[in-house]
Amino acid sequence: MQRRKVAPQRDSRLPASINSSHKTKGKKLKIVASCIVFSVILVLFALLTTQIVIFRSFQQEDFSLSSNNQHDQSPLLNEQGELITFQELGEAYRSLHQARIEKLSSFSTDLRPLDKEKYTVRMNTWRRKKQLLTSTKHLLSCPGVAQIQIIWCDKENEPPLDEIRNLNKNYRQTNPTTSYEKVIVEYHEKNSLNERFNILSKTPTMGILSIDDDVLRPCEAIDSGFFRWTDHPDRMVGFDYRLNEVTKEHHNQLNIDQNDVWKYGYLSTSAKRNRYSLTLPRFSFVHRDYLNLYIKYAPHRITTMVDENLNCEDIGISFFISALTGGRAPLLVDDWALKTLVKIESSTDDERNGGGGISQSHGHKKKRDECVDKFAFLLGLKDGYSTLFANTSNQLEGKGSPDIKWNPLQSEKIFHKGNGLGIDRDEQFQIRKDFVPRRRKFVEMIKSWKSTKGQAQKLHEHLKRKMHRLGF
């Protein structure tokens, strides 16, 4: 019996050709899916980038200072360092506005007889014992000095107390009626150049002679500046002149200060242009109330930059007082007194910046350029706060008041033909009824000189010889 042939059953698996086709389609689907995912990522990235651009644009265009619409104050950096924000500019304006109010209410220009006769010396020093003692001895010989206050910020070293005690002892022997110590040390907790303006001790007089320990001038030259200050106690009177240079450079668009870039002009720049706009507290007269106002109301950004850079406090105080006096530049002493500077230097002294002094430190000019530019903008000396007023949605206190004017910084001529430093020479020889006895003697002395220039040279040479004998 033959077996019946059974037809072979059909295999349920796909043929090889069909299976291969399916694999190819699967790969294509994966590629398409990957492309879609990548496209979505690109779209999301583009949207995110657009939002960032819009947000930054919004930061620049919406300048509201109201508390319910605060912007991101994170610093943006460019070649000029950390940029000023509108919040900082608004805070600076409010501080200066309060300083003006306090000045109007408590600032006294009604000088007592003592304030017209004498001044208080505040001397900034740092690890220069020889210069400190030499300057102190010289100043004790000046009849206009009421007291010398040594500003001591060095917590690692002690001041030369034995020598200072001997100076006070010797002075009392020749001046037994003195009711207070002639030389005192004022200890400060913080090592900062701002501290030279931080008065911790009572000052006998309203007039302050702010000096560095390595700068000397004859007593007669000092009196020239002092008596000029007594005629203008609301102004700063200096023995140095410098100029802010207004360049043709511009800030980038991220900077809210769209005025021309300002830079620090050295003595040579000022002399060449015969213009000045600031003076230096290394030797200048100032009302003590201005120092108190600076410590209390100077914009935080300014005092912070001084602390961080160990520089620019001189720019800060000069600009601060100019901002409180209608943008006017400080006054200068008579031209003959200006030329009597004697610098006492020693290469062995341990200074803050390694023996060469702050002015010789790395990046000194760049730091001062930045200080001039930023300080002037913060104090309204560039544009009278017009940038702030034009872009502030809320009403600032004092904004638009006809009694409050914020004037840009003015520069003045240094020398006027025939009149010296903008001073009528006849003024030097006039004796007014309100002159105290010491000023009358001073005027008579000036009148007795055949030539102020020649006499100033004699005083200068005498002081130089004196310093040379002391080893300088």
VEXDREN-2710 file (C-alpha; in Angstrom, 1 decimal):
% VEXDREN-2710
k/r/px/py/pz
1/MET/0.0/0.0/0.0
2/GLN/1.4/3.2/-1.1
3/ARG/1.7/6.0/1.4
4/ARG/-0.2/9.1/0.6
5/LYS/2.0/12.1/-0.1
6/VAL/1.3/14.9/2.2
7/ALA/1.7/18.4/0.8
8/PRO/4.3/20.4/2.7
9/GLN/2.9/23.0/5.0
10/ARG/3.6/26.7/4.2
11/ASP/6.3/28.3/6.6
12/SER/4.7/31.0/8.6
13/ARG/8.0/33.1/8.6
14/LEU/8.4/35.8/6.0
15/PRO/10.6/35.1/3.0
16/ALA/14.2/36.5/3.3
17/SER/13.5/39.3/0.7
18/ILE/10.5/40.5/2.6
19/ASN/12.2/40.4/5.9
20/SER/15.1/42.4/4.5
21/SER/12.7/45.1/3.2
22/HIS/11.2/45.5/6.7
23/LYS/14.6/46.0/8.3
24/THR/15.4/48.7/5.8
25/LYS/12.1/50.5/6.5
26/GLY/12.9/50.3/10.3
27/LYS/16.2/52.0/9.8
28/LYS/14.6/54.7/7.8
29/LEU/12.0/55.3/10.5
30/LYS/14.7/55.6/13.1
31/ILE/16.6/58.2/11.0
32/VAL/13.4/60.2/10.5
33/ALA/12.7/60.1/14.2
34/SER/16.2/61.2/15.0
35/CYS/15.9/64.1/12.6
36/ILE/12.6/65.2/14.1
37/VAL/14.1/65.1/17.6
38/PHE/17.1/67.1/16.5
39/SER/14.8/69.6/14.7
40/VAL/12.8/70.1/17.9
41/ILE/16.0/70.6/19.9
42/LEU/17.1/73.3/17.4
43/VAL/13.8/75.0/17.6
44/LEU/13.8/75.0/21.4
45/PHE/17.4/76.4/21.4
46/ALA/16.4/79.1/19.0
47/LEU/13.5/80.1/21.2
48/LEU/15.6/80.1/24.3
49/THR/18.2/82.3/22.6
50/THR/15.5/84.7/21.4
51/GLN/14.2/85.0/24.9
52/ILE/17.6/85.8/26.3
53/VAL/18.1/88.5/23.7
54/ILE/14.7/89.9/24.4
55/PHE/15.4/89.8/28.1
56/ARG/18.7/91.6/27.8
57/SER/17.1/94.2/25.5
58/PHE/14.4/94.6/28.1
59/GLN/17.0/95.2/30.8
60/GLN/18.4/98.0/28.7
61/GLU/15.1/99.6/27.8
62/ASP/13.1/99.3/31.0
63/PHE/14.9/101.5/33.5
64/SER/12.3/101.5/36.3
65/LEU/13.7/101.7/39.8
66/SER/10.5/100.8/41.5
67/SER/10.7/98.1/44.1
68/ASN/8.0/96.0/42.4
69/ASN/10.0/95.9/39.1
70/GLN/13.6/95.1/40.0
71/HIS/15.9/94.0/37.2
72/ASP/18.7/91.5/37.3
73/GLN/21.7/93.4/38.9
74/SER/24.3/90.7/38.0
75/PRO/27.5/92.5/36.8
76/LEU/28.3/92.7/33.2
77/LEU/32.0/93.0/32.4
78/ASN/33.7/94.9/29.7
79/GLU/37.1/96.6/29.2
80/GLN/36.2/99.2/31.9
81/GLY/35.4/96.6/34.5
82/GLU/32.1/96.0/36.3
83/LEU/29.3/98.2/34.9
84/ILE/27.2/100.6/37.0
85/THR/23.6/99.6/37.2
86/PHE/20.6/101.9/37.4
87/GLN/19.9/100.7/40.9
88/GLU/23.4/101.9/41.9
89/LEU/22.9/105.2/40.1
90/GLY/19.6/105.7/41.8
91/GLU/21.1/104.9/45.2
92/ALA/24.0/107.3/44.5
93/TYR/21.5/110.1/43.6
94/ARG/19.4/109.5/46.8
95/SER/22.6/109.6/49.0
96/LEU/23.8/112.8/47.4
97/HIS/20.4/114.3/47.7
98/GLN/20.4/113.6/51.5
99/ALA/23.9/115.0/51.8
100/ARG/22.7/118.2/50.2
101/ILE/19.7/118.4/52.6
102/GLU/22.0/117.8/55.6
103/LYS/24.5/120.4/54.3
104/LEU/21.8/123.0/54.0
105/SER/20.5/122.3/57.5
106/SER/23.7/121.9/59.6
107/PHE/26.7/123.0/57.5
108/SER/28.2/126.1/59.2
109/THR/30.2/128.6/57.3
110/ASP/30.0/131.1/60.2
111/LEU/33.6/130.7/61.4
112/ARG/34.6/131.5/65.0
113/PRO/37.7/133.6/65.7
114/LEU/39.7/130.4/66.4
115/ASP/38.6/129.0/63.0
116/LYS/40.0/132.1/61.3
117/GLU/43.3/131.8/63.2
118/LYS/44.1/128.1/63.2
119/TYR/43.5/124.8/61.5
120/THR/43.6/121.1/62.4
121/VAL/46.1/118.8/60.5
122/ARG/44.9/115.3/59.7
123/MET/47.9/113.3/58.5
124/ASN/47.6/110.1/56.6
125/THR/50.5/107.7/57.2
126/TRP/51.6/104.2/56.5
127/ARG/54.8/102.6/57.8
128/ARG/57.0/105.6/57.2
129/LYS/58.2/106.5/60.6
130/LYS/60.9/108.9/59.5
131/GLN/58.6/110.9/57.2
132/LEU/55.9/110.9/59.8
133/LEU/58.1/112.4/62.6
134/THR/59.8/114.8/60.2
135/SER/56.5/116.2/58.9
136/THR/55.1/116.4/62.5
137/LYS/58.1/118.4/63.7
138/HIS/57.9/120.8/60.8
139/LEU/54.2/121.4/61.3
140/LEU/54.7/122.0/65.0
141/SER/56.7/125.1/63.9
142/CYS/53.8/126.5/62.0
143/PRO/51.8/129.1/64.0
144/GLY/48.5/128.2/62.4
145/VAL/48.4/124.6/63.6
146/ALA/45.9/123.9/66.4
147/GLN/46.4/120.1/66.5
148/ILE/48.0/117.3/64.5
149/GLN/45.9/114.2/64.2
150/ILE/47.8/111.1/63.0
151/ILE/45.5/108.6/61.2
152/TRP/46.8/105.2/62.2
153/CYS/45.3/102.2/60.2
154/ASP/48.2/99.8/60.7
155/LYS/47.0/97.1/63.1
156/GLU/50.2/95.1/62.8
157/ASN/52.5/97.8/64.0
158/GLU/52.5/100.4/66.8
159/PRO/53.0/104.2/66.1
160/PRO/56.1/105.8/67.5
161/LEU/54.4/106.8/70.8
162/ASP/57.6/107.6/72.7
163/GLU/58.7/110.2/70.1
164/ILE/55.2/111.6/70.0
165/ARG/55.1/112.0/73.8
166/ASN/58.4/113.8/73.7
167/LEU/57.1/116.2/71.0
168/ASN/54.1/117.0/73.1
169/LYS/56.2/117.5/76.2
170/ASN/58.6/119.9/74.4
171/TYR/55.6/121.8/73.0
172/ARG/54.0/122.2/76.4
173/GLN/57.2/123.6/77.8
174/THR/57.1/126.5/75.3
175/ASN/53.3/126.8/75.2
176/PRO/52.1/126.1/78.7
177/THR/48.6/127.5/78.1
178/THR/47.7/124.8/75.6
179/SER/44.6/123.0/76.9
180/TYR/44.9/119.8/74.7
181/GLU/47.6/117.5/73.3
182/LYS/49.2/119.0/70.3
183/VAL/49.8/115.7/68.6
184/ILE/47.4/112.7/68.9
185/VAL/47.2/109.3/67.3
186/GLU/43.7/108.3/66.0
187/TYR/43.4/104.5/65.8
188/HIS/41.3/103.1/63.0
189/GLU/40.0/99.5/62.8
190/LYS/39.9/99.4/59.1
191/ASN/42.9/99.7/56.7
192/SER/41.3/101.9/54.1
193/LEU/42.2/105.2/52.4
194/ASN/38.6/106.2/53.1
195/GLU/39.5/106.3/56.8
196/ARG/41.5/109.5/56.3
197/PHE/38.1/111.2/56.1
198/ASN/36.6/109.4/59.0
199/ILE/37.0/111.7/62.0
200/LEU/37.0/109.8/65.2
201/SER/38.6/112.5/67.4
202/LYS/37.1/115.9/68.2
203/THR/38.7/118.5/66.0
204/PRO/39.5/121.9/67.6
205/THR/38.7/123.8/64.4
206/MET/36.3/123.6/61.5
207/GLY/39.2/124.0/59.0
208/ILE/41.0/120.7/58.2
209/LEU/44.4/120.5/56.5
210/SER/44.4/117.1/54.9
211/ILE/48.0/115.9/54.1
212/ASP/50.1/112.9/53.4
213/ASP/53.1/112.2/55.6
214/ASP/55.7/112.7/52.8
215/VAL/54.6/116.1/51.5
216/LEU/55.9/119.4/53.1
217/ARG/55.4/123.1/52.4
218/PRO/56.7/126.2/54.2
219/CYS/54.4/127.5/56.9
220/GLU/53.9/130.7/54.9
221/ALA/52.7/128.8/51.9
222/ILE/50.3/126.8/54.1
223/ASP/48.9/130.1/55.4
224/SER/48.2/131.2/51.9
225/GLY/45.9/128.3/51.4
226/PHE/44.4/128.5/54.8
227/PHE/43.4/132.2/54.6
228/ARG/42.0/131.6/51.2
229/TRP/39.9/128.8/52.7
230/THR/38.6/131.1/55.5
231/ASP/37.2/133.4/52.8
232/HIS/35.5/130.4/51.1
233/PRO/34.8/127.7/53.8
234/ASP/32.3/125.9/51.6
235/ARG/34.9/125.1/49.0
236/MET/37.9/122.8/48.9
237/VAL/41.2/124.7/48.6
238/GLY/44.1/122.7/47.2
239/PHE/47.8/122.9/46.4
240/ASP/47.6/120.4/43.5
241/TYR/45.7/120.6/40.3
242/ARG/44.6/117.8/38.0
243/LEU/42.2/117.6/35.1
244/ASN/39.6/115.0/34.0
245/GLU/40.1/114.3/30.3
246/VAL/37.0/114.0/28.3
247/THR/37.9/111.6/25.5
248/LYS/36.2/110.8/22.2
249/GLU/35.8/107.2/23.2
250/HIS/32.4/105.8/23.9
251/HIS/31.1/103.0/26.1
252/ASN/29.5/99.9/24.6
253/GLN/25.7/99.6/24.4
254/LEU/25.4/97.6/27.5
255/ASN/26.7/100.5/29.6
256/ILE/24.0/102.8/30.9
257/ASP/26.6/105.7/30.8
258/GLN/26.4/106.8/27.2
259/ASN/28.4/109.9/27.8
260/ASP/32.0/110.3/26.5
261/VAL/34.6/108.3/28.5
262/TRP/36.5/110.3/31.1
263/LYS/40.1/109.7/32.1
264/TYR/42.5/110.9/34.7
265/GLY/44.8/113.7/33.5
266/TYR/48.2/114.0/35.1
267/LEU/49.8/117.2/36.1
268/SER/51.5/117.6/32.7
269/THR/48.1/117.3/31.0
270/SER/46.6/119.9/33.2
271/ALA/49.5/122.3/32.8
272/LYS/49.6/121.9/29.0
273/ARG/45.9/122.8/28.7
274/ASN/45.9/125.4/31.5
275/ARG/42.8/123.8/33.0
276/TYR/42.0/121.9/36.1
277/SER/38.9/120.3/37.7
278/LEU/40.0/118.5/40.9
279/THR/42.6/118.8/43.6
280/LEU/44.3/116.2/45.9
281/PRO/43.8/115.8/49.7
282/ARG/47.5/115.0/50.0
283/PHE/47.7/118.8/50.8
284/SER/44.4/120.7/50.8
285/PHE/42.0/122.6/53.1
286/VAL/38.5/121.3/53.6
287/HIS/35.6/122.0/56.0
288/ARG/35.3/119.1/58.6
289/ASP/31.6/118.8/57.8
290/TYR/32.5/117.7/54.3
291/LEU/34.5/114.8/55.7
292/ASN/31.6/113.7/57.8
293/LEU/29.2/114.0/54.9
294/TYR/31.6/111.9/52.7
295/ILE/31.7/109.1/55.3
296/LYS/28.0/109.2/55.8
297/TYR/26.7/109.7/52.2
298/ALA/29.4/108.9/49.6
299/PRO/27.9/106.3/47.2
300/HIS/28.7/102.8/48.3
301/ARG/30.1/102.0/44.9
302/ILE/32.7/104.7/45.3
303/THR/33.9/103.7/48.8
304/THR/34.0/100.1/47.7
305/MET/36.2/100.9/44.7
306/VAL/38.5/102.9/47.0
307/ASP/38.7/99.9/49.4
308/GLU/39.3/97.3/46.7
309/ASN/41.8/99.3/44.7
310/LEU/43.6/101.0/47.6
311/ASN/43.4/104.1/45.4
312/CYS/41.2/107.0/44.3
313/GLU/40.0/108.4/47.6
314/ASP/41.4/111.8/46.5
315/ILE/39.3/111.7/43.3
316/GLY/36.3/110.6/45.4
317/ILE/36.4/113.5/47.9
318/SER/37.2/116.2/45.3
319/PHE/34.3/115.1/43.1
320/PHE/32.0/114.6/46.1
321/ILE/32.5/118.2/47.2
322/SER/32.1/119.5/43.7
323/ALA/28.8/117.7/43.4
324/LEU/27.6/119.4/46.6
325/THR/28.8/122.9/45.3
326/GLY/27.0/123.0/41.9
327/GLY/29.7/121.2/40.0
328/ARG/32.3/123.9/40.7
329/ALA/36.0/122.9/40.7
330/PRO/38.0/123.3/43.9
331/LEU/39.9/126.5/44.5
332/LEU/43.7/126.8/44.3
333/VAL/46.2/128.6/46.4
334/ASP/48.3/131.5/45.2
335/ASP/50.7/130.6/42.4
336/TRP/53.8/131.3/44.5
337/ALA/52.6/129.0/47.2
338/LEU/51.8/126.3/44.7
339/LYS/55.5/126.0/43.7
340/THR/56.8/125.3/47.2
341/LEU/56.3/121.5/47.4
342/VAL/59.0/119.5/49.0
343/LYS/58.6/115.7/48.7
344/ILE/60.4/113.6/51.3
345/GLU/61.0/110.1/50.1
346/SER/62.9/107.0/51.2
347/SER/63.3/103.9/49.2
348/THR/63.6/101.8/52.3
349/ASP/60.1/102.4/53.6
350/ASP/57.6/99.5/53.7
351/GLU/54.6/100.9/51.8
352/ARG/51.4/99.3/50.8
353/ASN/52.6/98.6/47.3
354/GLY/56.1/97.4/47.9
355/GLY/58.4/100.4/48.4
356/GLY/57.4/102.5/45.4
357/GLY/54.2/104.0/46.8
358/ILE/50.7/103.7/45.5
359/SER/51.3/105.9/42.5
360/GLN/54.0/103.5/41.3
361/SER/51.9/100.4/41.7
362/HIS/50.9/98.2/38.8
363/GLY/47.9/99.5/36.9
364/HIS/47.8/102.8/38.8
365/LYS/46.8/104.9/35.8
366/LYS/44.1/102.4/34.6
367/LYS/42.6/102.3/38.0
368/ARG/42.4/106.1/38.2
369/ASP/40.9/106.3/34.7
370/GLU/38.1/104.0/35.8
371/CYS/37.6/106.0/39.1
372/VAL/37.3/109.3/37.3
373/ASP/34.8/107.9/34.8
374/LYS/32.6/106.0/37.2
375/PHE/32.7/108.5/40.1
376/ALA/31.7/111.4/37.9
377/PHE/28.8/109.5/36.5
378/LEU/27.6/108.3/39.9
379/LEU/27.8/111.8/41.3
380/GLY/26.0/113.5/38.4
381/LEU/29.0/115.3/37.3
382/LYS/28.9/114.0/33.8
383/ASP/25.3/114.8/32.8
384/GLY/23.6/116.3/35.9
385/TYR/21.8/112.9/36.4
386/SER/19.9/113.5/33.1
387/THR/20.4/109.8/32.3
388/LEU/18.7/108.8/35.5
389/PHE/15.9/111.3/35.3
390/ALA/15.1/110.5/31.6
391/ASN/14.9/106.7/32.3
392/THR/13.2/106.5/35.7
393/SER/9.5/105.6/35.8
394/ASN/8.9/106.5/39.4
395/GLN/9.3/110.0/40.9
396/LEU/12.7/110.5/42.6
397/GLU/12.8/112.8/45.6
398/GLY/13.9/116.2/44.5
399/LYS/13.6/115.4/40.8
400/GLY/12.5/118.4/38.8
401/SER/12.6/120.7/41.9
402/PRO/13.7/124.2/40.8
403/ASP/15.7/124.5/44.1
404/ILE/17.8/121.5/43.3
405/LYS/20.1/121.7/40.3
406/TRP/22.7/119.1/39.5
407/ASN/25.4/120.7/37.4
408/PRO/28.1/118.9/35.4
409/LEU/31.6/119.3/36.6
410/GLN/33.2/122.6/35.5
411/SER/36.9/123.1/34.8
412/GLU/38.7/126.3/35.5
413/LYS/41.8/128.0/34.2
414/ILE/44.9/127.5/36.3
415/PHE/46.8/130.7/35.4
416/HIS/45.3/133.9/34.4
417/LYS/47.6/136.4/32.7
418/GLY/48.9/138.8/35.3
419/ASN/46.8/137.4/38.2
420/GLY/48.3/134.1/39.0
421/LEU/45.8/131.3/39.8
422/GLY/42.6/133.3/39.0
423/ILE/43.2/135.6/41.9
424/ASP/43.3/139.3/41.7
425/ARG/46.8/140.2/43.0
426/ASP/45.3/143.2/44.7
427/GLU/43.4/140.8/46.9
428/GLN/46.6/139.6/48.5
429/PHE/47.5/143.1/49.7
430/GLN/44.1/144.2/51.0
431/ILE/43.5/144.2/54.8
432/ARG/39.8/144.0/55.7
433/LYS/38.2/144.8/59.0
434/ASP/37.3/141.2/59.7
435/PHE/40.9/140.0/59.5
436/VAL/42.3/138.3/62.6
437/PRO/45.7/139.6/63.8
438/ARG/47.6/136.7/62.4
439/ARG/46.2/137.3/58.9
440/ARG/47.0/141.0/59.1
441/LYS/50.6/140.0/59.8
442/PHE/50.5/137.6/56.9
443/VAL/49.3/140.3/54.5
444/GLU/52.0/142.7/55.7
445/MET/54.6/140.0/55.1
446/ILE/53.4/139.5/51.5
447/LYS/53.4/143.2/50.9
448/SER/57.0/143.5/52.1
449/TRP/58.2/141.0/49.5
450/LYS/59.9/142.5/46.5
451/SER/58.8/139.5/44.5
452/THR/56.5/136.7/45.5
453/LYS/58.1/134.4/43.0
454/GLY/61.6/135.1/44.3
455/GLN/60.5/134.9/47.9
456/ALA/58.7/131.6/47.3
457/GLN/61.8/130.2/45.8
458/LYS/63.8/131.2/48.9
459/LEU/61.3/129.5/51.2
460/HIS/61.3/126.4/49.0
461/GLU/65.1/126.2/49.0
462/HIS/65.3/126.8/52.7
463/LEU/62.9/123.9/53.4
464/LYS/64.8/121.6/51.0
465/ARG/68.0/122.3/52.8
466/LYS/66.3/121.6/56.1
467/MET/65.1/118.3/54.8
468/HIS/68.5/117.5/53.3
469/ARG/70.1/118.0/56.8
470/LEU/67.6/115.5/58.1
471/GLY/68.6/112.9/55.6
472/PHE/66.1/113.3/52.8
END
